[in-house]
């Protein structure tokens, strides 16, 4: 029995040694084959070439992803977006970097990375990522607009101008690139380019007052008076039935020393439309500019006492009149006189009540004089309750007048307590 056991053990040990030796021999042979190119030099050279090509492929841009790569990219990009929503920015940043290992040219990941770099104030890295995003997604307007804004913030105006010019062509339905170019060229005083951009805007938007006035201003900067006036004249020709533009042309003439031409335009407009408030006020300004005081006051009365002129227009004219009077350093007599004439003409005009709202801390007493004159006039005409119905209580008037003026108003107030 013992002999059998010894024989079996001997056989098992021998088998184990043979197996171990075979494995080691196989490993040695495999190593030799690996080092020698599987035993054949030509095959080894081919394998090395394949490896070099694969390394080059890793460096060159990935044009298209396989369906599997695209699926992986989409998964990780959405994961980065989820982490960003959860404000786990560090993790989101890492996942975006992983997205770029899958597709180094992914414009969506590059754009998001640019935002993170900007937040970390690493502007060069952010700008590089954004430039690459725009390069790989040239039809994405928002990427390009973000890069243009960055260039402008960094005062890289030449780069910004080139990009915006390209955007103006590629995104012809967008106006922002043209407005940005307008800002750049104005700042650089490149007036010919400014006119070119304004013409492009005019082609897309149609002729309008804002663009024509800007072109007028630029032509004046260029000392090209002929083109400047022609621009406003063409605006009038474009809209012959809109008398507002005719008045604008008259105002432009007035501001540039062509007073007789301005006068003729104002008279022509008023002959066709006697109640045109713009023309009436411009004509009054003409009389004031030319020193015709009586005609100026007469024209101002015509405007302010005209029932067909809107109260808002009258209010604006009166405000301007008061400001001019104050800036000239004159007393309030002139304003009070005009105010009383308006009160006598129409004591129920809401303008008269609205006018009392205006307060000017620099000229408080002078404005109190105007307000008090109007308030007293209302009381004497028996319409003391009218302002109360508009504004509700005595507290409103307390807010309008200084302490000194309220001392005069309180006795009047006691006359009509039912108004409270």
Number of C-alpha atoms within 10 A of each C-alpha: 5 6 7 9 10 10 10 11 11 11 11 10 10 11 12 11 10 10 11 11 12 12 11 11 12 12 12 12 14 14 13 13 14 12 12 14 17 15 14 10 11 11 13 17 12 12 12 12 12 12 12 12 11 12 11 11 11 12 9 10 11 13 10 10 12 8 9 9 13 13 12 14 22 13 12 18 22 14 16 26 18 13 17 15 11 10 11 13 15 12 14 25 20 12 20 23 19 17 23 18 13 17 20 19 21 19 23 19 25 25 22 20 23 24 18 19 20 15 11 11 11 13 17 12 16 24 20 14 23 27 21 19 25 22 15 16 16 14 13 14 15 10 19 24 19 16 25 24 15 18 18 17 11 11 12 13 18 12 13 25 21 12 18 24 16 14 22 19 12 13 16 12 9 14 15 14 24 22 17 20 23 21 13 20 19 16 12 12 14 13 18 14 16 24 20 13 21 20 17 15 16 14 10 13 11 10 16 13 14 9 19 21 19 16 23 23 17 22 20 15 13 14 11 13 16 11 16 22 21 13 21 23 16 13 22 20 13 13 14 12 10 12 21 18 20 24 25 23 23 26 23 20 19 19 11 12 10 13 18 13 15 25 20 12 22 27 15 16 19 18 11 10 12 12 17 19 22 19 27 23 21 21 26 24 18 22 19 16 13 11 11 13 13 11 15 20 15 12 20 23 16 17 23 25 17 17 13 11 16 12 17 12 16 21 18 13 17 20 14 12 16 19 13 12 16 17 9 9 9 13 12 18 13 13 20 20 13 17 20 17 15 19 21 13 13 15 19 14 13 15 20 24 19 14 18 18 14 10 15 12 8 9 11 13 16 19 24 21 18 22 25 20 16 21 21 14 18 21 17 10 11 10 14 19 17 17 21 15 11 11 12 14 13 14 10 13 19 14 12 19 22 14 11 10 16 18 11 12 18 12 10 16 17 11 11 13 9 8 16 13
